Amino acid sequence: RVEGLSERPVQSMDDVEELLEEGNKRRQQACTALNASSSRSHAVLILNVTLWQGGKDDEATQAKLYLVDLAGSERVKDSAATGDRFTEAVHINKSLFALQGVVAALADGNPHVPYRNDPLTQLLRPALGGNCCTTLVATVSPAQRHSRESEGTLNFASSCRRIKGEVFVNSVRKPRPWESKPKEEPVKEEPEECPWASLAKLDAASVMDSQMLDTAHGQIHVLTCGPSDGEAVLLLHGCPSDAWTWKWLFPPLLYNKYRAIAIDMPGFGSSPGTRLGSRSELNNVKGGPLDIACAVLDALGVQKANVVGYDWGAGIALSMGLLRKNRVLKVIPFHPSYSP
């Protein structure tokens, strides 16, 4: 969504010229160390054109003409931008970086093109890939001190040349009075990329800290990740299972700055000892699951935690919510094995 974006009907070239003048008046310009009249915003004019063919009122050709003037990318160190100029430079560079990513994806033929990463790329989507003919004018400087920017601009232009599109005429026909209005095909929305996708690709062992804690109930193996001052999430596995079952949940918890703590109950995973009984009535016995969970929190210096569990672990989580309320923030059980 672009704030202030509007669509105006025009009947002549004079109307178009008036809109161009109005748009130019709204453009933000300012003086920097590199340019006395530096553009601080992009300018986009889109003309929706309908051409009626041969005087026929029932057939027409439609097209969109995009006129785009992109603000140049400037290194803040060289432009000496501060305050509002600095904020504008950050937004300009961010949008140009997103545009470069879209062009690279189209040039390489990637199935996923990240149009959604910036409003600029969403707005220019029809002019970048698909049914379009695009002309790019790249402005470079002969000055040696701008060689890096010139090289980047030329590399971007080279990527644009590698984009291949399928061009065809957009012919439309007015429906006859006896014909029903043609159904509009639903727009297929691109699935948004999972924000923690990059973390999910990492080796689980690289983001988890495996340690053996000495407690009053014996040694307990624990997997942790996330900031030590983050809100704690205690993960309780089912029976039979172990703490590594939760590795799929570590990336989103890590992304949202939670402190994830997954426990191996005695006899499960890497924790030594005799396996505990998995019946709900045994959760609160001395040295049972509730005592062990609280002992682990104590050893890690955690007063309260969100408790997440499935199967047997979900039953333990519910017992903690009922019997150890002072140690629980929230309880999130999955398929609990629990008898009140």
C-alpha positions in Angstrom: 0.0 0.0 0.0 1.3 3.4 -1.0 0.1 6.3 1.1 -1.5 9.1 -0.9 -1.7 7.0 -4.1 -4.6 8.2 -6.3 -6.1 7.5 -9.7 -7.4 10.4 -11.9 -9.4 10.2 -15.2 -7.9 12.2 -18.1 -9.4 13.2 -21.4 -6.4 14.8 -23.1 -2.7 15.4 -23.1 -3.3 18.7 -21.3 -4.8 16.8 -18.4 -1.7 14.5 -18.3 0.6 17.5 -18.3 -1.3 19.0 -15.4 -0.9 15.8 -13.4 2.8 15.7 -14.2 3.3 19.3 -13.0 1.3 18.5 -9.8 3.5 15.4 -9.2 6.7 17.3 -9.7 5.6 19.9 -7.2 5.2 17.1 -4.6 8.6 15.6 -5.2 11.0 16.0 -2.3 14.4 17.5 -3.1 17.2 18.5 -0.8 20.9 19.4 -0.9 23.5 16.8 0.1 27.3 16.7 -0.1 27.0 14.8 -3.4 24.1 16.6 -5.1 22.8 20.2 -4.7 19.3 19.1 -5.8 19.1 15.4 -4.8 15.8 13.6 -5.3 14.6 12.3 -1.9 11.7 10.3 -3.3 10.8 8.0 -6.3 8.3 9.3 -8.9 5.8 6.9 -10.6 3.2 7.8 -13.2 1.0 5.0 -14.6 -1.1 5.7 -17.6 -4.0 3.3 -18.2 -4.6 3.5 -22.0 -7.6 2.0 -23.8 -7.6 2.1 -27.7 -10.8 1.4 -29.5 -10.0 -0.3 -32.8 -11.3 0.8 -36.2 -14.3 2.6 -34.8 -15.7 -0.6 -33.3 -17.3 0.0 -29.9 -17.1 -3.6 -28.8 -13.4 -4.3 -29.2 -10.4 -2.5 -27.6 -6.7 -2.9 -26.8 -5.7 -2.0 -23.2 -2.2 -1.2 -21.9 -0.4 0.5 -19.1 2.5 2.9 -19.5 4.8 3.2 -16.5 7.0 6.3 -16.3 9.3 5.8 -13.4 12.1 8.1 -12.0 14.0 6.4 -9.3 15.9 8.3 -6.7 19.6 7.4 -6.8 21.3 5.4 -4.2 23.8 7.4 -2.2 26.2 6.2 0.5 25.3 8.1 3.7 29.0 8.4 4.5 29.6 10.3 1.3 26.4 12.3 1.2 26.8 13.4 4.9 23.1 13.1 5.3 21.7 13.6 8.8 18.2 13.9 10.4 15.4 13.7 7.9 17.9 13.4 5.0 19.4 10.3 6.7 15.9 8.7 7.1 15.1 9.4 3.5 18.4 7.8 2.3 17.7 4.7 4.4 14.2 4.3 2.8 15.5 4.9 -0.7 18.4 2.4 -0.4 16.0 -0.1 1.2 13.5 0.1 -1.8 16.3 0.0 -4.3 17.8 -3.1 -2.6 14.3 -4.8 -2.8 14.1 -3.8 -6.5 17.6 -5.4 -7.1 16.4 -8.6 -5.4 13.3 -8.8 -7.7 15.4 -8.1 -10.8 17.9 -10.8 -9.8 15.1 -13.4 -9.2 13.5 -12.6 -12.6 16.9 -12.7 -14.4 17.8 -16.1 -12.8 14.3 -17.5 -13.5 13.6 -18.2 -9.8 10.1 -19.5 -9.1 9.7 -17.2 -6.2 10.0 -13.4 -6.9 10.0 -11.3 -3.7 7.7 -8.5 -4.9 6.2 -8.1 -1.4 9.4 -7.0 0.2 8.7 -3.3 -0.6 5.8 -1.1 -1.8 8.0 0.0 -4.7 8.4 -3.5 -6.1 4.7 -4.3 -5.5 3.7 -1.1 -7.5 6.1 -1.9 -10.4 5.3 -5.6 -10.5 3.4 -5.4 -13.9 6.3 -3.5 -15.5 9.0 -5.9 -14.3 7.9 -9.4 -15.2 5.3 -11.0 -17.4 3.5 -9.2 -20.3 5.6 -6.0 -20.6 8.3 -4.2 -22.5 10.6 -2.3 -20.3 13.3 0.3 -21.1 15.9 1.2 -18.5 18.0 4.4 -18.6 21.0 3.9 -16.2 22.7 7.1 -15.2 26.4 6.8 -14.2 29.1 9.3 -13.4 32.6 9.5 -15.0 34.1 10.7 -11.7 36.6 8.2 -10.2 35.2 8.8 -6.7 31.7 7.5 -7.9 33.2 4.4 -9.6 31.6 2.0 -7.0 28.1 3.5 -7.6 28.6 3.4 -11.3 29.7 -0.2 -11.3 26.7 -1.1 -9.2 24.3 0.7 -11.6 25.8 -1.1 -14.6 25.6 -4.5 -12.9 21.9 -3.8 -12.2 21.3 -2.8 -15.8 23.0 -6.0 -16.9 20.7 -8.0 -14.8 17.7 -6.2 -16.2 18.8 -7.2 -19.8 18.6 -10.9 -18.8 14.9 -10.7 -17.9 12.7 -12.4 -20.5 9.0 -11.8 -20.7 6.1 -13.0 -22.9 4.5 -10.1 -24.7 1.0 -10.3 -26.1 -1.8 -7.9 -26.9 -4.4 -7.2 -24.2 -7.6 -7.3 -26.3 -11.0 -6.9 -24.5 -14.5 -7.1 -25.7 -17.6 -5.5 -24.3 -20.2 -8.2 -23.3 -23.3 -8.4 -25.4 -26.6 -7.4 -23.6 -27.6 -11.0 -23.4 -24.3 -12.2 -22.1 -23.5 -12.4 -18.4 -20.7 -10.3 -17.1 -17.4 -12.3 -17.4 -16.3 -13.7 -14.2 -13.1 -12.2 -12.8 -10.5 -14.7 -12.1 -9.3 -14.6 -8.5 -5.9 -13.1 -8.0 -3.4 -15.6 -6.8 -1.6 -14.2 -3.9 2.0 -15.1 -3.4 2.5 -17.0 -0.1 4.4 -14.7 2.3 7.8 -16.0 3.1 8.1 -17.3 6.6 10.0 -14.6 8.5 12.2 -17.2 10.3 12.9 -19.3 7.2 16.6 -18.5 7.2 16.8 -19.7 10.8 15.0 -22.9 10.0 17.7 -23.7 7.4 20.4 -23.7 10.0 21.7 -26.9 11.6 19.7 -27.4 14.8 22.8 -28.0 16.8 24.2 -24.6 15.8 21.4 -22.7 17.5 20.8 -24.9 20.5 22.9 -25.2 23.6 23.0 -28.7 25.0 23.9 -29.0 28.7 23.5 -31.4 31.7 22.1 -29.7 34.8 22.7 -31.1 38.3 19.5 -30.9 40.3 18.2 -32.4 43.5 16.5 -35.1 41.4 19.6 -36.1 39.5 21.2 -34.9 36.2 18.8 -33.5 33.7 19.7 -32.9 30.0 18.4 -29.6 28.7 18.4 -27.9 25.3 18.3 -24.1 25.3 18.4 -21.3 22.8 17.6 -17.6 22.7 18.6 -14.6 24.8 19.1 -15.3 28.5 16.9 -12.4 29.5 14.1 -13.4 27.1 10.7 -14.6 28.2 11.1 -18.3 29.0 9.3 -21.1 27.2 9.5 -24.5 28.8 9.0 -27.4 26.3 7.9 -30.8 27.6 8.0 -33.9 25.3 5.7 -36.8 25.1 6.2 -40.4 26.0 8.3 -42.0 24.5 10.2 -39.1 23.1 13.0 -36.5 23.9 13.8 -32.8 23.9 15.1 -32.9 20.3 11.4 -33.4 19.2 11.0 -29.7 19.7 13.8 -28.6 17.2 11.1 -27.5 14.7 9.9 -24.9 17.2 13.2 -23.4 18.1 13.6 -21.1 14.9 10.3 -19.2 15.5 11.0 -18.9 19.3 14.5 -17.7 18.5 13.2 -15.2 15.9 10.7 -13.8 18.4 13.4 -13.5 21.1 12.0 -16.1 23.5 14.3 -18.2 25.7 13.5 -21.8 24.7 14.1 -24.6 27.3 13.5 -28.2 26.3 13.9 -30.9 29.0 14.8 -34.6 28.7 12.9 -36.3 31.6 14.9 -39.0 33.5 15.4 -42.0 31.3 14.5 -40.2 28.1 16.9 -38.7 25.6 20.3 -37.9 27.2 19.0 -37.8 30.8 20.2 -40.7 32.9 18.0 -42.4 35.5 14.8 -44.5 35.7 11.9 -43.5 33.5 9.0 -41.8 35.3 5.5 -43.0 35.1 3.5 -41.2 32.5 0.1 -41.3 34.3 -1.3 -37.9 35.2 -1.8 -38.7 38.9 2.0 -39.2 39.2 2.8 -35.7 37.9 2.9 -34.2 41.3 4.6 -37.0 43.3 7.8 -36.1 45.1 10.6 -36.2 42.6 8.1 -36.4 39.8 7.7 -34.3 36.5 6.6 -31.1 38.3 9.5 -31.2 40.7 11.9 -31.8 37.9 10.5 -29.0 35.7 10.7 -26.5 38.6 14.2 -27.7 39.5 15.4 -27.0 35.9 13.8 -23.5 36.0 15.6 -22.9 39.3 18.9 -24.1 37.9 18.6 -21.7 35.0 17.5 -18.8 37.1 14.0 -18.6 35.7 11.1 -17.7 38.0 8.2 -18.1 35.6 7.8 -19.6 32.1 5.3 -20.3 29.4 4.8 -24.1 29.5 4.3 -25.9 26.2 3.8 -29.7 25.9 2.2 -32.4 23.9 0.9 -35.9 24.9 2.5 -36.7 28.3 4.2 -33.3 28.3 0.9 -31.5 27.7 -0.5 -33.3 30.8 2.5 -32.2 32.8 1.9 -28.6 31.5 -1.8 -28.7 32.6 -0.7 -30.0 36.1 1.8 -27.1 36.4 -0.9 -24.7 35.5 -3.1 -26.1 38.3 -0.6 -26.9 41.0 2.4 -24.6 40.4 0.6 -21.4 39.3 3.4 -19.3 40.7 5.9 -20.8 38.2 3.6 -20.5 35.1 2.9 -17.6 32.7 0.7 -19.5 30.2 0.0 -23.1 29.4 -0.2 -24.3 25.8 -1.0 -28.1 25.6 -1.2 -30.2 22.4 -3.2 -33.4 22.4 -2.8 -33.8 26.2 -2.7 -37.1 27.9 -4.3 -36.0 31.1 -6.9 -37.2 33.7 -8.0 -34.5 36.2 
